[in-house]
Amino acid sequence: EVQLVESGGGLVQPGGSLRLSCTASGFTFAIYDMTWVHQAPGKGPEWVAAISKGGENTDYADSVKGRFTISRDNAKKMLYLQMNSLTTEDTAVYLCARNRGSYYSGPYYPDAYDSWGQGTQVTVSS
């Protein structure tokens, strides 16, 4: 059974940092591109960042470019999102997703993914 479990969310002040983790199990993690998506209150899901199978390619939404870093450890079957310089606009539930098929980075497109985690809440507030 494919499982993705996010962790690391919490309450942080504006300007602060958090590191999210996604633990993968039930599949060969190293052969899948992976993605972080977030969903803010009252809004639809938005693509945040993507990383290729081997980690050589990464892409970011304009809103997080220069502040967030996606990475992975295939040996540990882990996906990460380092978030720096957080703003209130980053408040959302963050989910990791397994990409379906070819590498995809861009606006959220549900058919681009075939598995999601349950999400971890990130709240940026003073």
Order of alpha helices (4+ residues) and beta strands (2+ residues): beta-beta-beta-beta-beta-beta-beta-beta-beta-beta-beta
